[in-house]
Amino acid sequence: MESAEKLSVTVTPAMARMIREKVEDGSFGSASEVIRAALRAFQREEDEHAERMASIRARVKASIEDPRPSVPLEEVDARLRELVAQRTRAAGGSSTDDSSEPA
């Protein structure tokens, strides 16, 4: 284990109560163990967030660099309406295409 550095930390009364309860119920051997566990969980959360953001950035970059031509909004709308109509017909329903509704 790494050498330890002692720090003084101020927490809310509710947090202090929770720390004491975790030690008293035997979940942890000391308040320091509770804090270390919380910091490890925080670090995992931060690492996962960084991974998600890197993934999102990579997808955005790939999208921006995609050589395929853009599809006009009107064409996307028409394709989606046709897809919905096909699925509605396949499900045995009736397609009600109200072109006056905003997209």
C-alpha positions as CSV (number, residue, x, y, z in Angstrom):
1,M,0.0,0.0,0.0
2,E,1.2,3.5,-0.7
3,S,2.3,5.7,2.1
4,A,-0.6,7.6,3.6
5,E,-1.0,11.4,3.9
6,K,-3.2,12.7,6.7
7,L,-5.8,15.3,5.6
8,S,-8.4,17.2,7.5
9,V,-11.8,17.1,5.7
10,T,-15.0,18.9,6.7
11,V,-18.2,17.1,5.9
12,T,-21.9,17.9,6.6
13,P,-23.5,16.5,9.7
14,A,-25.5,14.0,7.6
15,M,-22.3,12.8,5.9
16,A,-20.5,12.4,9.3
17,R,-23.5,10.5,10.6
18,M,-23.4,8.1,7.6
19,I,-19.6,7.6,8.0
20,R,-20.1,6.8,11.7
21,E,-23.0,4.4,10.9
22,K,-20.9,2.5,8.4
23,V,-18.2,2.0,10.9
24,E,-20.6,1.1,13.7
25,D,-22.5,-1.5,11.6
26,G,-19.2,-3.1,10.7
27,S,-19.2,-2.3,7.0
28,F,-15.8,-0.5,7.5
29,G,-13.1,-0.6,10.1
30,S,-12.7,3.2,10.3
31,A,-13.9,6.5,9.0
32,S,-10.7,6.6,6.9
33,E,-11.8,3.4,5.2
34,V,-15.2,4.8,4.4
35,I,-13.7,7.9,2.9
36,R,-11.1,5.9,0.8
37,A,-14.0,3.7,-0.5
38,A,-15.9,6.8,-1.5
39,L,-12.9,8.3,-3.2
40,R,-12.3,5.0,-5.1
41,A,-16.0,5.1,-6.3
42,F,-15.7,8.7,-7.3
43,Q,-12.5,7.9,-9.3
44,R,-14.3,5.0,-11.1
45,E,-17.2,7.4,-11.9
46,E,-14.8,10.0,-13.2
47,D,-12.9,7.4,-15.3
48,E,-16.2,6.1,-16.8
49,H,-17.3,9.7,-17.5
50,A,-14.0,10.4,-19.3
51,E,-14.4,7.2,-21.4
52,R,-18.0,8.1,-22.3
53,M,-16.9,11.6,-23.3
54,A,-14.0,10.2,-25.4
55,S,-16.5,7.8,-27.1
56,I,-18.9,10.7,-27.9
57,R,-16.1,12.9,-29.2
58,A,-14.9,10.0,-31.4
59,R,-18.4,9.5,-32.8
60,V,-18.9,13.2,-33.4
61,K,-15.5,13.4,-35.2
62,A,-16.4,10.4,-37.3
63,S,-19.7,11.9,-38.2
64,I,-18.2,15.3,-39.1
65,E,-15.5,13.5,-41.2
66,D,-18.1,11.1,-42.9
67,P,-17.5,11.5,-46.7
68,R,-21.1,10.5,-47.5
69,P,-23.3,13.4,-48.7
70,S,-25.7,15.0,-46.3
71,V,-29.4,14.1,-46.6
72,P,-31.7,17.1,-46.8
73,L,-34.3,17.3,-43.9
74,E,-37.2,17.0,-46.3
75,E,-35.8,13.7,-47.6
76,V,-35.3,12.4,-44.1
77,D,-38.8,13.4,-43.2
78,A,-40.2,11.6,-46.3
79,R,-38.2,8.5,-45.6
80,L,-39.4,8.4,-42.0
81,R,-43.0,8.9,-42.9
82,E,-42.8,6.1,-45.5
83,L,-41.2,3.8,-42.9
84,V,-43.9,4.6,-40.4
85,A,-46.6,4.0,-43.0
86,Q,-45.0,0.6,-44.0
87,R,-44.8,-0.5,-40.4
88,T,-48.4,0.6,-39.7
89,R,-49.6,-1.3,-42.8
90,A,-47.6,-4.4,-41.7
91,A,-49.1,-4.2,-38.3
92,G,-52.6,-4.2,-39.8
93,G,-53.3,-0.6,-38.8
94,S,-54.2,2.4,-41.0
95,S,-51.7,5.0,-41.8
96,T,-53.0,8.5,-41.1
97,D,-50.5,10.9,-42.8
98,D,-51.6,14.4,-41.9
99,S,-49.2,16.5,-43.9
100,S,-50.5,19.6,-42.1
101,E,-48.8,18.5,-38.9
102,P,-45.4,20.1,-38.2
103,A,-42.4,17.7,-38.5
